[in-house]
Amino acid sequence: MEEPLRGTDMLFITSSGSESEDELVVGSVRARPRLRKRPRSTPPSCSATSSSTSLKHPRKLPPSSGSVLGSMAGLAGWMAQRAAAMVGMAARPSMNDTKADDEDERVRPKRALVKYQKYPDACGFSLMSIPRWLWIPSNMHMLEEAETQCYKHVKSSMKRQMVYTDDGLAISTITVKGANAPSGDINRPPLVLLHGFAGGAGIWCKSLDPLAADRTVYAIDMVGFGRSSRPVFSKDPFEAEELFVSSLESWRRAMSLTSFILAGHSMGGFVAGAYTMKHPSRVEHLVLIDCWGMPERQADTEPRVKLPGWVHVIGAVVNAFSPLSGLRAAGPMGAFMLRTLRPDMKKKYADMFDDNTIPNYLYHLNAQPPSGETAMKNMSIPLGWAKNPLLPRLLAHLDPDIPLTLFYGERSWVDCKAGYTLKEARPDSYVDVHIVPRAGHHVYSDQSGVFNDVMVEVCRRVTDHLTSSAEDYDGDTDE
């Protein structure tokens, strides 16, 4: 008879029959101890322990021979089982279910089935051979705690919830409402904030109070990022983009929102623009903040320099990895590596935090299994160009009645020419371009005061427009 389950929370893989992807079953499961089959009955003159050959299935010990990679993987698995047996660790939270706080309003599924492609580490073999918790000191519960620290200075009323859409996705949602924000005022549509690549809802912490002063603000983790579901995205860039757009529309229906002001940063701006073109009646004002993927890649006019063969080999190897795979491959050193390589992320929030709150949050955001970052890789080509550029589509398909505001950092790597191209091509539409002085790509944190003031003005303009439209409608009805 099998012994009762005990041990620790382990990730396990069930083969899907495909060479390109596996099904990762994530849940609050417990590692099953290795079972020894009972030896067959032996004659009285023979002892079951007298010879190792008397057992058909002897107990397996840590490998001491064979390939180096096989030995490392086997040793790691053996150490994990022994550690679980000796320490008796409690089961850890599942990847898509985290500890609910008093303000959470969600129904937690018993088990979540998430499919995603295996990702290799820096040594070239699958990190799935080692339990994630043993190598990467991060999980969804730690991410939730890190996100909580980002909101400790937010004074407005805030609610955290997991919104489950009709297509089976869970989207982490932060709802913020100021003391003076009216409820049910159709002339004050809510503001929806979409983060950029490798980000999450917590990055907006410096803007939540000012923007929520007179309306409701929603900051969400886009699907594939943060605490939201992490599905397998198609390798086709158009299908990957469609999943981002359709999940946002499903979230809107789940939240029963009629329309809203939509603002997105970097990759979030790309998704916001694509959503607005497909669902124009839902967007009162589109705000693109240092938007990624706008211009088309320019054709090379100069002859290419012939590169050595080893350069192409290195490029092919690097391109095979997920953008942030190095952070996960670093294991326990990942958080230190992020703080060392990006010390500016701490400085951007120095007026709010004097510790590593933001670097810690960014680490736990990106130490989880890759999903959205894989989509980003499939949607882009080397050097950051989009395979399906947004600018030509906005010029051709964006509703002229939708007002548009664009932010660019003066020191950002994103070219602001696309914003002025839109302004010149839409002379009869509202297009406002803001170049924020002394700001880089992260405009909302580099110069949060300027950003918040402009965003408050954008929201006020939408309210004034809706109010005047309602008055004009009432006047026409009276006549």
C-alpha positions in Angstrom: 0.0 0.0 0.0 1.2 3.5 -0.8 2.2 5.8 2.0 0.1 9.0 2.5 1.3 12.0 0.6 3.8 14.2 2.4 6.7 16.4 1.5 6.7 19.7 -0.2 5.1 21.7 -3.0 6.7 20.4 -6.2 6.1 21.3 -9.8 5.6 18.3 -12.0 5.2 17.9 -15.7 2.9 15.6 -17.6 3.9 14.9 -21.2 1.6 16.5 -23.8 2.9 14.4 -26.6 4.4 17.5 -28.3 8.1 18.1 -28.7 7.7 21.9 -28.4 5.7 22.2 -25.3 4.7 20.5 -22.1 1.7 20.9 -19.8 2.8 22.2 -16.4 0.2 21.2 -13.8 0.4 23.8 -11.0 -1.3 23.3 -7.8 -1.0 22.9 -4.1 0.3 19.3 -4.6 2.7 17.4 -2.4 5.7 15.4 -3.5 5.1 11.7 -3.4 7.9 9.9 -1.6 9.7 7.3 -3.6 8.2 3.9 -3.0 10.2 0.7 -2.8 8.6 -2.4 -4.1 8.4 -5.2 -1.6 10.9 -7.9 -2.6 9.5 -11.2 -3.7 9.3 -13.9 -1.1 12.6 -15.9 -0.8 13.3 -19.3 0.6 14.2 -19.4 4.3 17.8 -20.1 3.4 18.1 -16.9 1.5 18.2 -13.4 3.0 16.7 -10.5 1.2 19.6 -8.3 2.4 22.4 -10.8 1.8 23.0 -9.6 -1.7 22.1 -6.6 -3.8 21.0 -8.8 -6.6 18.3 -10.4 -4.5 16.2 -7.2 -5.0 14.8 -6.7 -8.5 14.4 -3.0 -7.9 17.0 -1.8 -5.4 16.7 1.7 -3.9 18.2 4.4 -6.1 20.9 6.6 -4.6 22.4 9.8 -6.0 24.1 9.0 -9.3 27.9 8.8 -9.2 28.5 8.1 -12.8 27.1 8.9 -16.2 26.8 12.2 -17.9 27.5 15.4 -15.9 24.1 16.9 -16.6 22.3 13.7 -15.7 24.2 13.5 -12.4 23.5 17.1 -11.5 19.7 16.6 -12.2 19.6 13.3 -10.3 21.5 14.7 -7.4 19.2 17.8 -7.2 16.1 15.6 -7.3 17.5 13.3 -4.6 18.4 16.3 -2.4 15.0 17.8 -2.8 13.3 14.6 -1.7 15.6 14.2 1.3 15.1 17.8 2.3 11.4 17.4 2.1 11.4 14.3 4.2 13.7 15.8 6.9 12.2 19.3 7.1 8.6 18.4 6.4 8.0 21.7 4.6 4.4 22.8 4.3 2.9 22.9 0.8 3.6 26.2 -0.9 1.0 28.3 -2.7 0.2 27.4 -6.2 1.4 29.4 -9.2 -1.9 31.0 -10.0 -3.5 31.0 -6.5 -2.0 33.2 -3.9 -3.0 33.9 -0.3 -6.0 36.1 -0.2 -6.2 39.2 2.0 -9.2 40.7 3.5 -10.0 42.8 0.5 -9.7 40.0 -2.1 -12.9 39.0 -3.8 -12.2 35.8 -5.8 -13.0 32.2 -6.0 -9.9 30.2 -5.8 -9.8 27.1 -8.2 -8.7 23.9 -6.6 -6.1 23.4 -9.3 -4.9 25.4 -12.3 -3.7 23.9 -15.5 -1.2 26.1 -17.2 0.5 25.3 -20.4 3.8 27.0 -21.4 6.9 26.2 -23.3 9.9 24.9 -21.6 12.7 27.4 -21.3 16.4 26.6 -21.1 18.8 28.1 -18.6 22.2 29.5 -19.3 23.8 26.0 -19.3 21.5 24.7 -22.1 19.4 22.2 -20.2 15.9 22.5 -18.9 15.4 24.2 -15.6 12.5 21.8 -15.1 15.0 19.2 -14.1 15.4 21.1 -10.8 12.4 22.0 -8.6 11.8 25.7 -9.0 11.7 26.5 -5.3 15.0 24.9 -4.8 16.8 27.1 -7.3 14.7 30.2 -7.8 13.7 31.9 -4.4 10.4 33.2 -5.7 6.8 32.1 -6.0 3.4 33.8 -6.4 3.0 34.3 -2.7 6.3 36.2 -2.5 5.2 38.3 -5.5 2.0 39.2 -3.8 3.8 40.3 -0.7 6.3 42.3 -2.8 3.4 44.0 -4.6 1.7 44.8 -1.3 4.8 46.8 -0.2 4.5 48.9 -3.4 1.1 50.1 -2.2 1.9 50.9 1.4 2.0 54.7 0.8 -1.2 54.7 -1.3 -3.8 56.7 0.7 -6.9 56.2 -1.5 -9.3 53.4 -1.0 -7.9 50.3 -2.7 -9.2 46.8 -3.5 -7.3 43.9 -4.9 -9.1 41.1 -6.7 -8.6 38.4 -9.2 -11.0 38.8 -12.1 -11.9 35.6 -13.9 -12.9 36.1 -17.5 -15.3 34.1 -19.6 -12.3 32.6 -21.6 -10.9 31.0 -18.4 -8.1 33.5 -17.7 -7.5 35.2 -14.3 -6.4 38.8 -14.4 -5.0 40.5 -11.3 -6.8 43.8 -10.8 -6.2 46.8 -8.5 -9.1 49.2 -8.0 -8.3 52.6 -6.5 -10.9 55.2 -5.7 -10.2 58.6 -4.0 -12.4 60.1 -1.3 -13.9 62.6 -3.8 -14.5 60.1 -6.5 -18.3 59.9 -7.2 -19.9 56.5 -7.8 -21.9 55.8 -11.0 -21.1 59.1 -12.7 -21.3 58.3 -16.4 -19.5 61.5 -17.2 -16.4 60.3 -15.2 -15.3 57.1 -17.0 -12.7 55.1 -15.1 -9.0 55.1 -16.1 -7.4 51.8 -17.0 -3.6 51.5 -16.8 -1.6 48.9 -18.7 2.0 48.3 -17.7 4.9 47.6 -20.1 7.2 44.7 -20.7 8.5 43.0 -17.5 6.3 45.2 -15.4 3.1 44.9 -13.3 0.4 47.0 -11.7 2.6 48.0 -8.8 4.8 50.3 -11.1 1.9 52.9 -11.0 2.2 53.4 -7.3 3.4 57.0 -7.6 0.4 58.0 -9.7 -2.6 56.1 -8.1 -3.5 58.8 -5.6 -3.4 61.8 -8.0 -5.2 60.0 -10.8 -7.9 58.5 -8.5 -8.8 61.8 -6.9 -12.1 62.2 -8.9 -12.6 58.9 -10.6 -12.0 55.1 -10.3 -8.6 53.8 -11.5 -7.9 50.2 -12.5 -4.4 48.9 -12.8 -4.1 45.4 -14.1 -1.5 42.8 -14.7 -1.8 42.0 -18.4 -2.3 38.3 -19.1 1.1 36.6 -19.2 2.6 39.0 -16.6 2.5 39.6 -12.9 0.0 37.6 -10.9 -2.4 37.0 -13.9 -2.7 33.8 -15.8 0.4 32.8 -17.9 -0.9 30.9 -20.9 1.0 29.6 -23.9 1.0 32.3 -26.5 1.1 31.5 -30.2 4.4 32.0 -32.0 2.4 33.9 -34.6 2.7 37.6 -33.8 -0.8 38.4 -34.9 -2.3 35.6 -32.8 -0.2 36.6 -29.8 -1.4 40.2 -30.1 -5.0 39.0 -30.4 -4.8 37.1 -27.1 -3.7 40.3 -25.3 -6.6 42.2 -26.9 -9.3 39.6 -26.4 -8.3 39.1 -22.7 -8.6 42.8 -22.1 -12.1 42.8 -23.7 -13.1 39.8 -21.6 -11.9 41.6 -18.5 -14.0 44.6 -19.4 -17.1 42.5 -19.7 -16.3 40.8 -16.4 -16.0 44.2 -14.8 -19.2 45.5 -16.5 -17.5 48.6 -17.8 -19.2 50.5 -20.6 -16.2 52.7 -21.6 -13.0 54.0 -20.1 -9.9 56.0 -20.6 -7.1 53.7 -21.7 -3.5 54.4 -21.0 -0.6 52.0 -21.7 3.2 52.2 -21.3 5.6 50.7 -23.8 4.3 47.3 -24.7 1.1 48.1 -22.8 0.7 51.1 -25.2 1.0 48.7 -28.1 -1.8 46.5 -26.7 -3.9 49.7 -25.9 -3.6 50.9 -29.4 -4.5 47.5 -30.9 -7.5 47.2 -28.5 -8.8 50.7 -29.4 -8.7 49.9 -33.1 -10.8 46.8 -32.6 -13.2 48.2 -29.9 -13.4 52.0 -30.5 -16.7 52.4 -28.8 -15.2 51.3 -25.4 -12.4 53.9 -25.4 -13.1 57.6 -24.5 -9.4 58.7 -24.8 -6.3 56.8 -25.8 -3.0 57.6 -24.0 0.2 56.1 -25.3 3.2 56.4 -22.9 6.5 56.0 -24.7 4.8 53.4 -26.8 6.9 50.4 -28.2 6.4 49.0 -31.7 5.2 52.1 -33.5 7.3 52.7 -36.6 8.2 50.3 -39.3 11.7 49.0 -39.5 13.6 51.0 -42.1 15.2 49.1 -44.9 19.0 49.1 -44.9 20.3 51.6 -47.5 24.0 50.9 -46.9 25.7 47.6 -47.8 25.9 45.2 -44.9 29.2 44.4 -43.3 30.0 40.7 -43.5 30.2 39.4 -40.0 32.3 36.4 -38.9 30.5 33.1 -38.6 30.9 33.0 -34.8 28.9 36.2 -34.5 25.9 34.5 -36.2 26.3 31.5 -34.0 26.2 33.6 -30.8 23.3 35.6 -32.2 21.3 32.4 -32.9 22.0 31.0 -29.4 21.0 34.3 -27.7 17.8 34.6 -29.8 16.7 31.1 -28.7 16.4 32.2 -25.0 13.5 34.1 -23.4 14.5 37.8 -22.8 14.8 37.4 -19.0 16.0 33.8 -18.9 19.3 34.9 -17.5 17.5 36.4 -14.4 16.0 33.0 -13.6 19.1 31.0 -14.5 21.0 33.1 -11.9 18.9 31.4 -9.3 19.6 32.8 -5.8 21.7 35.5 -7.3 18.9 36.8 -9.6 17.7 39.6 -7.3 21.3 40.8 -6.7 21.9 40.7 -10.4 18.9 42.9 -11.1 19.8 45.4 -8.5 23.4 45.6 -9.9 22.4 45.9 -13.6 19.4 48.2 -13.0 20.3 50.5 -10.1 18.2 53.2 -11.8 14.9 51.4 -10.9 15.5 52.1 -7.2 16.4 55.7 -7.8 13.2 56.4 -9.8 11.2 55.7 -6.7 13.6 57.1 -4.2 11.1 59.8 -3.2 8.7 57.1 -2.1 10.9 54.2 -0.9 14.3 54.2 0.7 14.8 50.5 0.4 14.7 47.8 -2.3 10.9 47.7 -2.6 10.8 48.3 -6.3 13.8 46.1 -7.3 12.4 43.3 -5.1 9.0 43.6 -6.8 10.5 43.6 -10.3 12.6 40.5 -9.4 9.6 38.5 -8.3 7.6 39.7 -11.3 10.1 38.2 -13.7 11.3 35.2 -11.8 8.1 33.4 -12.6 7.7 31.0 -15.6 7.8 33.1 -18.8 4.6 33.7 -20.8 4.1 37.3 -21.7 7.8 37.8 -22.3 7.8 34.9 -24.7 4.9 36.6 -26.5 7.0 39.8 -26.7 9.9 37.9 -28.2 7.6 36.4 -30.8 6.0 39.8 -31.6 9.3 41.5 -32.1 12.4 41.2 -34.3 16.0 42.0 -33.2 16.8 45.4 -32.0 13.3 46.0 -30.7 11.2 46.4 -33.8 7.7 45.1 -34.0 6.8 42.5 -36.6 3.4 44.1 -36.9 4.1 47.9 -36.4 1.4 49.9 -34.8 1.8 53.3 -36.5 0.6 52.3 -40.0 -2.4 50.6 -38.5 -3.3 53.6 -36.4 -3.0 55.9 -39.4 -5.4 53.7 -41.4 -7.9 52.3 -38.8 -8.0 54.5 -35.7 -11.4 56.2 -35.3 -10.9 59.9 -35.9 -13.3 60.7 -33.1 -11.1 59.1 -30.5 -8.8 61.7 -28.8 -5.1 60.7 -28.5 -2.4 61.8 -26.1 1.2 60.6 -26.5 4.0 60.9 -23.9 7.7 60.7 -24.7 10.7 61.0 -22.4 13.3 63.5 -23.5 16.0 60.9 -22.8 14.1 57.8 -23.9 15.3 55.3 -26.6 11.8 55.5 -28.1 11.7 57.8 -31.2 9.0 60.5 -30.8 8.7 61.0 -34.6 5.8 58.5 -34.7 3.8 60.8 -32.4 4.3 63.8 -34.6 3.5 61.7 -37.7 0.1 60.9 -36.1 -0.5 64.5 -35.3 0.2 65.7 -38.8 -1.9 62.9 -40.3 -5.0 63.6 -38.1 -5.5 67.4 -38.5 -9.2 67.1 -37.7 -8.7 64.9 -34.6 -7.4 65.7 -31.2 -3.8 64.6 -30.9 -1.5 66.0 -28.2 2.2 65.1 -28.0 4.1 65.7 -24.7 7.9 65.5 -24.6 8.7 65.2 -20.9 12.0 66.9 -19.9 14.6 64.9 -18.0 12.6 61.7 -18.4 13.6 58.4 -19.9 11.5 55.5 -21.0 9.7 55.3 -17.7 8.0 58.7 -17.9 5.5 58.0 -15.1 8.3 57.4 -12.5 11.1 59.7 -13.9 8.9 62.8 -13.8 5.8 61.6 -12.0 4.7 65.1 -11.1 4.6 66.3 -14.8 3.0 63.0 -15.9 0.3 63.1 -13.2 -0.6 66.7 -14.0 -1.0 66.0 -17.7 -3.0 62.8 -17.0 -5.4 64.7 -14.6 -5.9 67.2 -17.4 -6.7 64.4 -19.9 -9.3 63.0 -17.5 -10.8 66.4 -16.9 -11.1 67.0 -20.7 -12.9 63.7 -21.1 -15.4 64.6 -18.4 -16.0 68.1 -19.8 -16.6 66.6 -23.3 -19.0 64.0 -22.0 -20.9 66.6 -19.9 -21.3 69.1 -22.7 -22.4 66.3 -25.1 -25.0 65.2 -22.5 -26.3 68.8 -22.2 -26.5 69.3 -25.9 -28.5 66.0 -26.2 -30.9 67.2 -23.5 -31.3 70.6 -25.2 -32.1 68.9 -28.5 -34.6 66.6 -26.8 -36.4 69.6 -25.2 -36.8 71.3 -28.5 
